[in-house]
Amino acid sequence: MKDAPAAAASIPLPAARRSPGLLADYVALTKPRLNCLVVATSATGYYLGGRGSTDVMAMTQAVAGTALAAGGAAVLNQLYERETDALMRRTRLRPLPDGRVAPADARIFGIALSLAGLLLLAARANWLAAGLALATILVYLIVYTPMKRRTPLSTLVGAVPGALPVLIGWTASHGSVALGGATLFTIVFLWQIPHFMAIAWLYRDDYGKAGFPMLSVIDPQGRRAGRQAVRYAAALVPVSLAPTFAGISGTVYFVSALVLGLALLVLAVRFAATRNDRAARALFLGSITYLPLLWIVMIAGRTV
């Protein structure tokens, strides 16, 4: 028979409790899945905003600066929310609430990433792109993050920094916001609301435990969340067609965007009508499929 220490050492830790390693913990603090979206949207904005052929190195630097700034903001957001994260099942094993990274170390890491991103954008892109990145960080941390504990309107405010990466990419190559950049920003802004409503419904119990007044928490029947999803999905349909009129993309894009927008609207209507997890999951999956497909057809049909 094994002695107690040896026996204990031979018992594997539960999968959820195994530490993934210090490097993986620091990567997790940057919300890498969310940052993949930042990379994709900022790269799309850069490509569509450029005049003539694309300078791949310049685009890489602009996208890297945007990703660093977004990653730093994500770290500082998790630092602020570590106590509420500890109350929610889906976030309680993040590095900060689980105690694998010290708050002081996370603060230094988050500030360093943010500054590195801003400096890279200022040095290798332009001051407008750097200014928009700074606005992203400030709105995300100073306005949106505290609002999450007070009002469901935080979702709309949070959609602003969520939509700014595509505009950062656009201005980095175009030099100004222009109609095209404003159109791309509005598409991402509107898209986020049905996407967030689906998430809010699926994790409504977690948000309730943490005291976040999401629409799915203050209205457990889901009527308000459903209406919001439908309103913004409906508004997205005509706005998503605007790149054709702004001269960014052509007729094939117009038809594709119309089909994609109507499909997302159908999923939002179904969620609003049934208000169940299956419909919310379908809306969530539809939303994360919609945006990459929209970018692909927009890039493929680029006219400028």
N, C-alpha and C positions, 0 to 999 in steps of 0.2 A: 504493500500500500504506500502511495506517495505521502510524504509529510505535507503539512498544511500549506507552507509557503510554496512548495513546488506545485502542489495541486492548484493553488490559486493562480499561480503564474501560467498554468496550462489551460486555464479557462479563458476562451476568447472573449474579448469585450463585445458587447452588442454593437452591431454595425453602426448604429446612429451615434455611439459614443466614442468610436475610434477617432483619434486625432488624425486629420489628413496630413499633418506636417505644417511647420511654420510658414513656409513659402505658400502653400496652398491656402492657408488661413488669410494671409495678406492679399492674395489674389481674390479670395472670396469677399473681402471687404470692399473691393471695387465693383461688386455686382457684375461679374463678367458677362452673364447672359444679357443683362440690360445694356451693357457696354457694346455688345455685338450689334445691337440695334443702332446705337450711337455711331459706330463705325460705318455701318451700311448707309444710314441716312446722310451722314456728313459727306461720305464719298460720293453718294448720288448727287447731293447738292453741288459739290465741287465740280463734278463732271458736267452737269447740266448748266452750270453757271459760266463755264469757260467759253472763251471765244476761240474757235479754231481747234487745233490739236491740243491734247491734254498733256501737261508736264507731269509725268508720273511721280517723279521725286518730290515736286512741290505739293502734289496732291497727298502723297504719303505723309509729308510733314504736317500738313494742315489737319489731316484726319488724326494723326498721332496726337497733335496738340489738343484737339477736341476730345479725344478719348481720355487723355491724361486729366484734363479739367473735369470731365464727367466722372471719372473714377475717383478723383479727390473729393468731389462733392458727395459721392456715394459713401465714401468712408466716413466723412464728417456727419452725414445723415444718420448712419448706423451708430455713430458715437452718441449723438443726441437721443436716439430712440432705443438705446440698449436696454433700458428698464422695461419699456413696453414690448420690445422684441422678446424679452424673457417670458412674457405672459402668453405669447401666441405659439401654438404648436408648430407652425411652419417656419418660425424664425428663432425659436428658443435655442437652437443649436448653432446659431451663427457665432463667429469667433468671439465677439464682445460679450453677449449675454452668457455664453458658455465659459467665459473666463480664460480662453486660450490666448487672447491678445489683451494686453493692458491698455486701458483708456488713454493714458499719456502717450504710449507708443502709436496708437491709432491716430491721435490728434496730429502728431508730428508727420506721420505718413500721409494723412489726408491733405494737410497744408502743403507739404512738399510736392505732391502730385498736382495739386491745383496750380501752384505757382509755376511748376515746370510746364504745364499745358499752356498757361497764359503767356509765358515768356516765349515759348516755341511759336505760338500763333503770331505774337507781335513781331518776332524777329524774322520768321520765314513766310508769313502770309501778309497780314496788314492789321492796322490798329482797329479797324471796324470789326473784323473777325474776333480779335482778342477782347474787344469791348463787349461783344455779344456773349462770348464765353464767360466773361466776368458777370454779366447780367444773369446768365444761366445759374451760376453758382450762388449768387446772392438771393435770387428769387426762390431757388430750391431750398436753401438753408434758412434764410431769415424770414421768408413769408410763408412758403408752402409747408415746411416741416412743422412749425408751431401751430399752423391752422388746422392740421390734421386732427388735433385733439379738441378742436372747438366747433367746427362747422363742416357740413358736407360740401360746402362751396370750395373746400380745399382741392377737390378733384379738378375743378375747372382751373384753379390757379396752378396746380401741378402740371397741367397740360401745357402751360407756357414754356417752362424750362425743358419739358419733354419734346417740344417741337422746335426749339431753337437750334439743335445740332445741324439740321438740314440747312438752316439759314446761315449758320457759321460756315459750312462748307461752300454754300453758294457765294457768300460775300468774299471768302478767301480767294476765289478764282475770278469773280465778276467785278469786285471792287465796290459794289453798291448793292442795296437791297433790291431795287427795281420790282416790277410787277411779277416777274418770274419767281423771285425769291419769296415774295409775300404769298404767292399762290402755293408754293411748296410748304411753307410754314403753316398755312391754314389747313391744308390737307392733313398734315400730321396732327395738328391740334384737334381737329374734328374726329379723326380716327381714334384718338386715345379714349374718348368718352365711352362709346360702346364697349371697347376693350376693357376699360376700368370697371364698368358696370358689371360685366361678366365675372371679373375677378372678385369684386366686392360681394357679389352674391355667393360665389363658391366658398369664400372664406369669411362669411358673415359672422359665424360663431367666434372665430379668432378675433376679428375686429371688435366684436362686442366685449369679449373678455379684456381686451386691452383698452377699452374705453374710447375707441375711435368712432365718432358719430357719422359713419358712412350711411348713405341712403338705405342700404340693405339692412342696417342696424336700427335706424330710427323709424323705418317703415318695413317691418318684418314681412309684410305681404308682398313686397317687391314691386308695388305699382309704380312708385316714383322712379326707382331704378330702371324699370322697363320703359317708362315714358322717356327718360333721358337717353337711353340707348337708341330708341326709335328716332327721336328728334335729331340727334347728332348724326346718326347713320343716314337719315334722309337729307340733311344739309350737306353731307359729304358727297352725295351723288352729283349735284350740279357743280360743286367746287372742284371735284376731281376731274371734270371735263375742261376746266379753265386752262390747263397747260397747252391745249390745242389752240385756244384763242390768244394765248400769250406768246405763241410762236415757239414753244419749247419742243412740242412733239406733234405728230401728225394724225391722220385719220384713223390708222390702225389703233393707235393709242386711244383715241376718242371712243371707239367702239368697245375696246377691251375694258376701259375704265368704266363705261356705262354698265357693262355686264357684271363686272366685279362689284361695283357699287350697289347694284340692285340685289345681287346675291347676299351681300352683307346686310342690306336693309331687311331682306326676308328673314335672315337669322335673328336680327334684332326684334322684328315683329313677333316672331315665334317665341322668343324669350319673354317679351312683354305680355304675350297672351297666356303662356303656360306658367311662367315664373317657377321653373323647377331646375334642378341641377343639370339634367341632361341638356336642356335648351341653353343654359348658361355656358356649359362646356362647349357646345357646338358653336356658340357665338365667339367664345374665346379662341377656339381653334380656327374659326373662319377669319377672325381679325388678324391673327398672326400669320395667316396665309395671304390675306389681302394685300398688305403693304409690300412685302417682297415682290409679289407678282406685279403690282402697280409700278414699282421702280423698274422692274425688268422691261416691261412693255414701254415705259416712258423713255428709258435709255435706248432701247432698240429703235424707237421711232424719233430719236432726237433730230431736230431740224435746225438747230443753231450751232 
